[in-house]
């Protein structure tokens, strides 16, 4: 019996281009994507063309029924206010509401969160649409 | 003269484990990273409820996305145009948007989008006082 000898391995396809492509994909996803905690609420954000581009590190998610979530965990309104009154109060609060949320409810929630009255800056987030 | 035929250099390090690790990293980043891009609109919310000054413009945003400005009912782009024209005559005229009770956030964002396209950035979003609270 004759075994194929080692010189046959040289005819294997060259893997280097594959590795190049995979490296490029890896670098693309590392740079273009943001690593953030998954939101506790699943929402459908509104879409916008203009407005400032933003990369919010953390945001207050508001569901269509007015439910709140911050840092990947659901909160009550009082808990959210306590969290925002903490020492780590952000200069800007990014709010990510569901598109079906009544705007009056949104304003009510923001009014409740701003009872301290020290001018909480709020940025409304919408998904970018080209 | 007989030259020795060039011999293929044997690969010292196998590339296969490297490819394995890179593939795992790739899959990790593809699953974990979030490619959604966001637009943000600064919101000045009224701390004093519905305390708009009488020299400013107040647009009442209807649930169907149109806005009432004075006696006119305007689409978002037309409202932005009207605001720009009004500010041309009287600059720094404040603009307040009051969403009606049933108006959804998507209509607010659409209006803010149209206003931002026309260069109007300073919009106050005010809550409508319920008649019982008056």
Boltz contact constraints between the chains, C-beta under 6 A:
constraints:
  - contact:
      token1: [A, 15]
      token2: [B, 15]
      max_distance: 6.0
  - contact:
      token1: [A, 19]
      token2: [B, 19]
      max_distance: 6.0
  - contact:
      token1: [A, 22]
      token2: [B, 22]
      max_distance: 6.0
  - contact:
      token1: [A, 22]
      token2: [B, 26]
      max_distance: 6.0
  - contact:
      token1: [A, 25]
      token2: [B, 26]
      max_distance: 6.0
  - contact:
      token1: [A, 26]
      token2: [B, 25]
      max_distance: 6.0
  - contact:
      token1: [A, 26]
      token2: [B, 26]
      max_distance: 6.0
  - contact:
      token1: [A, 29]
      token2: [B, 29]
      max_distance: 6.0
  - contact:
      token1: [A, 29]
      token2: [B, 30]
      max_distance: 6.0
  - contact:
      token1: [A, 29]
      token2: [B, 33]
      max_distance: 6.0
  - contact:
      token1: [A, 30]
      token2: [B, 29]
      max_distance: 6.0
  - contact:
      token1: [A, 33]
      token2: [B, 33]
      max_distance: 6.0
  - contact:
      token1: [A, 33]
      token2: [B, 34]
      max_distance: 6.0
  - contact:
      token1: [A, 33]
      token2: [B, 35]
      max_distance: 6.0
  - contact:
      token1: [A, 34]
      token2: [B, 34]
      max_distance: 6.0
  - contact:
      token1: [A, 35]
      token2: [B, 32]
      max_distance: 6.0
  - contact:
      token1: [A, 35]
      token2: [B, 33]
      max_distance: 6.0
  - contact:
      token1: [A, 36]
      token2: [B, 34]
      max_distance: 6.0
  - contact:
      token1: [A, 46]
      token2: [B, 105]
      max_distance: 6.0
  - contact:
      token1: [A, 46]
      token2: [B, 106]
      max_distance: 6.0
  - contact:
      token1: [A, 46]
      token2: [B, 109]
      max_distance: 6.0
  - contact:
      token1: [A, 48]
      token2: [B, 39]
      max_distance: 6.0
  - contact:
      token1: [A, 48]
      token2: [B, 109]
      max_distance: 6.0
  - contact:
      token1: [A, 48]
      token2: [B, 113]
      max_distance: 6.0
  - contact:
      token1: [A, 49]
      token2: [B, 113]
      max_distance: 6.0
  - contact:
      token1: [A, 50]
      token2: [B, 113]
      max_distance: 6.0
  - contact:
      token1: [A, 50]
      token2: [B, 116]
      max_distance: 6.0
  - contact:
      token1: [A, 50]
      token2: [B, 117]
      max_distance: 6.0
  - contact:
      token1: [A, 51]
      token2: [B, 39]
      max_distance: 6.0
  - contact:
      token1: [A, 51]
      token2: [B, 40]
      max_distance: 6.0
  - contact:
      token1: [A, 51]
      token2: [B, 41]
      max_distance: 6.0
  - contact:
      token1: [A, 51]
      token2: [B, 116]
      max_distance: 6.0
  - contact:
      token1: [A, 52]
      token2: [B, 40]
      max_distance: 6.0
  - contact:
      token1: [A, 54]
      token2: [B, 38]
      max_distance: 6.0
  - contact:
      token1: [A, 54]
      token2: [B, 40]
      max_distance: 6.0
  - contact:
      token1: [A, 97]
      token2: [B, 105]
      max_distance: 6.0
  - contact:
      token1: [A, 99]
      token2: [B, 105]
      max_distance: 6.0
  - contact:
      token1: [A, 99]
      token2: [B, 106]
      max_distance: 6.0
  - contact:
      token1: [A, 100]
      token2: [B, 104]
      max_distance: 6.0
  - contact:
      token1: [A, 101]
      token2: [B, 105]
      max_distance: 6.0
  - contact:
      token1: [A, 103]
      token2: [B, 99]
      max_distance: 6.0
  - contact:
      token1: [A, 103]
      token2: [B, 103]
      max_distance: 6.0
  - contact:
      token1: [A, 103]
      token2: [B, 105]
      max_distance: 6.0
  - contact:
      token1: [A, 103]
      token2: [B, 108]
      max_distance: 6.0
  - contact:
      token1: [A, 104]
      token2: [B, 99]
      max_distance: 6.0
  - contact:
      token1: [A, 104]
      token2: [B, 101]
      max_distance: 6.0
  - contact:
      token1: [A, 106]
      token2: [B, 105]
      max_distance: 6.0
  - contact:
      token1: [A, 107]
      token2: [B, 127]
      max_distance: 6.0
  - contact:
      token1: [A, 110]
      token2: [B, 45]
      max_distance: 6.0
  - contact:
      token1: [A, 117]
      token2: [B, 47]
      max_distance: 6.0
  - contact:
      token1: [A, 122]
      token2: [B, 43]
      max_distance: 6.0
  - contact:
      token1: [A, 123]
      token2: [B, 40]
      max_distance: 6.0
  - contact:
      token1: [A, 123]
      token2: [B, 42]
      max_distance: 6.0
  - contact:
      token1: [A, 124]
      token2: [B, 41]
      max_distance: 6.0
  - contact:
      token1: [A, 124]
      token2: [B, 43]
      max_distance: 6.0
  - contact:
      token1: [A, 125]
      token2: [B, 38]
      max_distance: 6.0
  - contact:
      token1: [A, 125]
      token2: [B, 40]
      max_distance: 6.0
  - contact:
      token1: [A, 126]
      token2: [B, 39]
      max_distance: 6.0
  - contact:
      token1: [A, 126]
      token2: [B, 109]
      max_distance: 6.0
  - contact:
      token1: [A, 128]
      token2: [B, 37]
      max_distance: 6.0
  - contact:
      token1: [A, 128]
      token2: [B, 39]
      max_distance: 6.0
